[in-house]
Amino acid sequence: MRLQVFLSHSRVCSRRKALELIKDAQVTVNGKIVNEPSYSVDSSDQVYLGNKKVSLKENSYLILNKPRGVVTTLQDEHAKFTVKELLPKEYKHLYPVGRLDKESEGLLLFTNDGDLAFRLGHPSFKVDKMYFVEVDRRLSGQDALALERGVVVEGRRTHPAKLRMVYSKPNASGFNLTIHEGRKRQIRLMLAGLGYSTRSLKRIQYGPIRLDNLAPGKCRLLSKEELGAIFKVCGKSAVP
């Protein structure tokens, strides 16, 4: 884990403040000053901020159903409402895995397990994310095939996707779309490139974790079975 992340996950300061402290030579690792934020540390290292020893908090894993209109950030002076405000007090130190844009809703995972967050977010691990999407008109078979094969977004073709139609009407189509990339506003841009407007976008599954009937704005800890399943899908061996 990077030293900057180690400090923030230990709840001694924010990630931005951690960067300042490291650059100001206020952090030592195993008795030596380290001023490189990306310096690799783990729980076996002796990390001190001044004269205070810093230790990692126990890892926690939480699922939240993000409502539409809430910003996926822990701190934003321009945002009226952020996901941090939806977390219980004892879990406000957790970080979201990836993000959902303000107008999107659904499943968000939170953790202070940096390794798991990296594995879930990096496209090389190919962890599927499923979304329910509604667009403003009937999705043609040709365009459905294009979404599955990949479309060019901002100069790069998206990876192959999986699509399952839920309903199709002259003025609306609803379907599940599964991708493993996490490019900014990717699904909205894919559809816009084909001439569709996205009416609603909701993440309903992340790897083996399903949103199911969790109410908007509510959260819960992942079960031991869910943890085992998500550790397995991203190649992480030890389940806490």
Residue pairs with C-beta under 8 A, 6 or more apart in sequence:
1 9
1 40
1 41
1 42
1 114
1 115
2 37
2 38
2 39
2 40
2 41
2 114
3 18
3 22
3 27
3 29
3 34
3 36
3 37
3 38
3 39
3 40
3 41
3 47
4 15
4 18
4 19
4 22
4 37
4 38
5 15
5 18
5 114
6 41
6 47
6 54
6 56
6 114
7 13
7 15
7 18
7 21
7 22
7 27
7 47
7 49
7 54
8 14
8 15
8 18
9 56
9 57
9 93
9 95
9 112
9 114
10 47
10 54
10 55
10 56
10 57
11 57
11 93
12 18
12 49
12 52
12 54
13 21
14 75
18 37
19 37
21 27
21 49
22 34
22 35
22 36
22 37
23 35
23 37
24 35
25 33
25 35
26 49
26 50
27 33
27 34
27 35
27 47
27 48
27 49
28 34
28 47
28 48
29 39
29 41
29 45
29 46
29 47
30 45
30 46
31 46
41 47
43 55
43 56
46 53
47 53
47 54
47 55
48 54
56 112
57 93
57 112
59 111
59 112
59 113
59 116
59 240
60 91
60 94
60 110
60 111
60 112
60 221
61 109
61 110
61 111
61 113
61 116
61 221
61 222
61 227
62 87
62 91
62 94
62 109
62 110
62 111
62 219
62 220
62 221
62 222
63 107
63 108
63 109
63 110
63 209
63 211
63 214
63 219
63 220
63 221
63 222
64 83
64 86
64 87
64 107
64 108
64 109
64 110
64 218
64 219
65 105
65 106
65 107
65 108
65 211
65 214
65 215
65 216
65 217
65 218
65 219
66 72
66 83
66 86
66 100
66 104
66 105
66 106
66 107
66 108
66 216
67 105
67 216
67 217
68 102
68 103
68 104
68 105
68 200
69 81
69 102
69 103
70 81
70 82
70 83
70 86
70 102
71 79
71 80
71 81
71 82
71 83
71 102
72 82
72 83
72 96
72 99
72 100
72 101
72 102
72 108
73 79
73 82
73 83
73 84
73 96
73 99
74 82
74 83
74 84
74 92
74 95
74 96
75 82
75 84
76 82
83 96
83 108
84 92
86 217
86 219
87 94
87 110
87 219
88 219
91 110
91 219
93 112
94 110
94 111
94 112
95 110
95 111
95 112
95 117
96 108
96 109
96 110
97 108
97 109
97 110
97 111
97 116
97 117
97 120
97 121
97 206
98 108
98 109
98 120
98 121
98 182
99 108
100 106
100 108
100 203
101 184
101 185
101 188
103 201
104 201
104 202
104 203
105 200
105 201
105 202
105 203
105 216
106 131
106 132
106 201
106 202
106 203
106 204
106 211
107 203
107 204
107 205
107 206
107 209
107 210
107 211
108 203
109 120
109 206
109 209
109 222
110 219
111 117
115 236
116 230
116 231
116 234
116 236
119 125
119 127
119 234
119 235
119 236
120 127
120 206
120 207
120 230
120 234
121 182
123 159
123 180
123 181
123 182
125 234
125 235
126 180
127 180
127 206
127 207
127 233
127 234
128 162
128 178
128 179
128 180
128 205
128 206
128 207
129 178
129 179
129 180
129 182
129 203
129 205
129 206
129 207
130 176
130 177
130 178
130 203
130 204
130 205
130 206
131 176
131 177
131 178
131 179
131 187
131 201
131 202
131 203
131 204
132 166
132 174
132 175
132 176
132 200
132 201
132 202
132 204
133 174
133 175
133 176
133 177
133 187
133 191
133 198
133 200
133 201
133 202
134 172
134 173
134 174
134 198
134 199
134 200
134 201
135 172
135 173
135 191
135 196
135 197
135 198
135 199
136 171
136 172
136 196
136 197
136 198
136 199
137 170
137 171
137 172
137 173
137 196
138 168
138 169
138 170
138 171
138 172
138 173
139 165
139 168
139 173
139 175
139 196
143 194
143 196
144 163
144 165
144 175
146 194
147 161
147 163
147 177
147 190
147 191
147 194
148 160
148 161
148 162
148 163
149 160
150 157
150 158
150 159
150 160
150 161
151 157
151 158
151 190
151 193
151 194
152 158
152 193
153 183
153 186
153 189
153 190
153 193
154 183
154 189
158 179
158 181
158 183
158 186
158 190
159 179
159 180
159 181
161 177
161 178
161 179
162 177
162 178
163 175
163 176
163 177
163 178
164 175
164 176
165 173
165 174
165 175
166 174
166 175
166 176
167 173
167 174
168 174
172 199
176 204
177 187
178 205
179 186
179 187
183 189
187 198
187 201
188 198
188 201
191 197
191 198
192 198
202 211
203 211
204 210
204 211
205 211
206 230
207 229
207 230
207 233
207 234
208 226
208 229
208 230
208 233
209 222
209 226
209 229
209 230
214 220
222 230
224 239
227 239
227 240
228 239
231 237
231 238
231 239
